[in-house]
Amino acid sequence: MSSLEEAAQRVQRGDASAFRAIVEATAPRLVRLSARIMGSVTEAEDVVQDAYVKAYRALVDGQFDARSSVSTWLHRIVVNASLDARRKHKHDPKDALPDSGASPAQVATAEEALALRELAGWLDELPDDQRTALLLKTVEGMSSGEIAAILGCSEGAVEQRLVRARATLRERREKGPS
Amino acid sequence: MSEDERLDRLARATERIMPRAGFVDAVMSAVAEAEYWWTGLPRVARRVLPVLAIAAVVALVLAYRSTRDLDDAATSSVSSVEIEW
């Protein structure tokens, strides 16, 4: 059993402090993933923090059934929360907080903030399922099996989404500069 | 530049992104704020708690009804007393 699974069991038994071990082990990767979806580290931190609160409550309420690993389960929560937040900001752009205006304590450098915005803007026109599959595969470096577990679909469906996403991006590049 | 090359470049440009210092503490504070008072109880106790709460409400209702029945009985027995002259 991995240390994450052990920590999750301790949380389920009422040891709230064990949740810190889960957050410390997963936060860097989850914030980076959310930032790549959202295009902003500031917003990603808010989304991931809310996702952790949801995950904690689910653990305490016994809603985590351990059918998937803790890591996969957390990735699923963060991906869904990030997509929801992104959809909300698209409808209400005044909510968006660009990293360029962030405090000096913000970790993202100007180059990183630019790259995040380029990534989010470039993939913006793809449907959510294709954008997520493409990000998890080519940017996060996950296997199709891992992606299928996170997105709750078959590996075949993941491959199909990747093919469609690449075709859409290639078509756009051939039409003109993005 | 192909799509995969561009994705690879953007992946490398963003691979050192980390949450701000103190992020874990902020998350744990948010978790503590969101905690219910029964969270610290063992899981078995949390499951029994709703049953106990319902049992307590039922007991209160029964106690109220039996007190009322007793009062009614006392009132009716008093009203039915026949006074002989």
Contacts between the chains, C-beta under 8 A, distances in Angstrom:
chain1	res1	chain2	res2	distance
A	12	B	43	6.5
A	13	B	42	7.1
A	13	B	43	6.8
A	14	B	39	7.4
A	14	B	40	5.9
A	14	B	41	6.7
A	14	B	42	5.6
A	14	B	43	7.0
A	16	B	31	7.2
A	16	B	32	7.5
A	16	B	35	6.9
A	16	B	39	6.8
A	16	B	40	7.3
A	19	B	28	7.2
A	19	B	31	6.2
A	20	B	24	6.6
A	20	B	28	5.7
A	23	B	24	5.1
A	23	B	27	5.1
A	23	B	28	6.9
A	24	B	24	5.5
A	27	B	19	5.3
A	27	B	23	6.0
A	27	B	24	6.1
A	27	B	27	7.2
A	28	B	18	5.3
A	28	B	19	6.5
A	31	B	17	7.1
A	31	B	18	7.1
A	31	B	19	4.2
A	31	B	23	7.2
A	32	B	14	6.9
A	32	B	15	7.5
A	32	B	17	4.8
A	32	B	18	7.4
A	35	B	14	7.1
A	35	B	17	5.6
A	36	B	14	6.1
A	41	B	17	6.0
A	41	B	19	7.7
A	41	B	20	7.9
A	45	B	19	5.7
A	45	B	20	6.8
A	45	B	23	6.2
A	48	B	19	7.4
A	48	B	27	7.9
A	49	B	23	7.7
A	49	B	26	6.4
A	49	B	27	5.2
A	49	B	30	5.5
A	50	B	30	7.9
A	52	B	27	4.9
A	52	B	30	7.3
A	52	B	31	6.6
A	53	B	27	7.8
A	53	B	30	5.3
A	53	B	31	5.7
A	53	B	34	4.8
A	56	B	31	4.8
A	56	B	34	7.1
A	57	B	34	6.6
A	60	B	35	8.0
A	60	B	36	8.0
A	60	B	39	5.3
A	62	B	43	6.5
A	105	B	20	5.4
A	105	B	21	7.0
A	106	B	20	6.2
A	107	B	17	6.6
A	107	B	18	4.9
A	107	B	19	6.9
A	107	B	20	5.4
A	107	B	21	7.9
A	108	B	17	5.6
A	111	B	13	6.4
A	112	B	13	6.5
A	112	B	14	5.7
A	112	B	16	7.0
A	112	B	17	5.6
A	115	B	10	5.3
A	115	B	13	3.6
A	115	B	14	5.1
A	116	B	14	5.7
A	116	B	17	7.4
A	118	B	10	6.3
A	119	B	10	4.5
A	119	B	14	6.9
A	122	B	6	7.4
A	122	B	10	7.8
A	134	B	7	7.3
A	138	B	4	6.3
A	138	B	7	4.4
A	138	B	8	7.1
A	138	B	11	6.9
A	139	B	7	6.0
A	139	B	10	6.9
A	139	B	11	4.2
A	139	B	14	7.7
A	140	B	11	8.0
A	141	B	11	7.8
A	166	B	3	5.6
A	166	B	4	7.8
A	169	B	3	4.5
A	170	B	3	6.0
A	173	B	3	7.1
